[in-house]
Amino acid sequence: MPLANFLTYSAGYVPAADVEAQRRCYDYLKETIAMLKERVGTPKEQENDKSQLSLLKDLASVTDVASGSRRYKRAHTFWTYWDKSKDRIIRIHESTSDNEEILTQIGILEDGRYYNE
């Protein structure tokens, strides 16, 4: 662990790269919500899409305060909620169930993530 990251972590903060990863993931979540809103507004709207939309809106409201935070506890909160839903979010956004694609997208979104339990 580089000294600068260790000192930042010891002071109760996460490195800037983690903050950028949080922002990328949060923006991706917001894009997914926008996509679902469009789907729900079409004549083919499905009950499943409505429930997914509701769940993702709730997730966005919970993670909004924590996203992009340098404080360790807020970063922890963000990543805890993100980890619970990231597979579902990516499946919806990318319209795929291919685990390889999902893992690749997770790697792209979480690049720079520091907090990992």
Residue pairs with C-beta under 8 A, 6 or more apart in sequence:
1 9
4 15
5 15
5 114
8 14
8 15
9 15
9 72
9 114
12 71
12 72
12 73
13 70
13 71
13 72
14 69
14 70
14 71
14 72
14 75
14 114
14 115
15 112
15 114
16 70
17 111
17 112
17 113
17 114
18 70
18 75
18 112
18 113
18 114
18 115
19 68
19 69
19 70
19 75
20 112
21 109
21 110
21 111
21 112
21 113
21 114
22 66
22 67
22 68
22 69
22 75
22 78
22 79
22 82
23 67
23 68
24 109
24 110
24 111
25 67
25 78
25 82
25 86
25 109
25 110
26 60
26 63
26 64
26 67
26 68
26 78
28 89
28 93
28 109
29 56
29 59
29 60
29 63
29 82
29 89
30 60
31 93
32 56
32 89
32 92
32 93
33 53
33 56
33 57
33 60
35 92
35 93
36 49
36 52
36 53
36 56
36 92
37 53
39 45
39 46
39 49
40 49
40 50
40 53
52 88
52 92
55 85
55 88
56 85
56 89
56 92
59 81
59 85
62 81
63 77
63 78
63 81
63 82
65 74
66 74
66 75
66 77
66 78
66 81
67 78
69 75
69 78
72 115
75 114
75 115
76 115
76 117
79 113
79 115
79 116
79 117
86 106
86 109
87 102
90 96
90 102
90 105
90 106
91 97
91 102
94 101
94 102
94 105
96 102
